[in-house]
Amino acid sequence: MNQKIEISKTEQLEALTDGLQAFYRVVEKHIGGPIRTDFRQFATVTKTELAEYLKSHPLLAEKHVMSEEEALRLHDHPALLTENGKWLVCWIDRGTKTNKAYFDDLPEAAANFLMAYW
């Protein structure tokens, strides 16, 4: 079943800044039940739009920064931390940082972290 729903960009951005689970809850509210398909079909915002939103709300970006210790406890999960004076978005796999991407700008890094599954 391919449902056509429209979720406002503002509602999507607000949910995404709270994490992927919050985005799932918004989609489920609009479709009236659990998501049984690729959740990305319901997203119309881009990483660029999310980064711009986070620039206007810097505390929303900062809350996703992890310590090295927190990040290395993750498994098969994205992480956002600092390394050598830059923002680092990477994938943590069994305590190892992989797929590293460095950013000068926290909102851009946070947008890439929050939309890591895109």
Secondary structure by P-SEA (a helix, b strand, c coil): cbbbbbbcaaaaaaaaaacaaaaaaaaaaaacccccccccccccccaaaaaaaaaacaaaaaaacccaaaaaacccbbbbbbcccbbbbbbbccccccbbbbbccaaaaaaaaaaccc
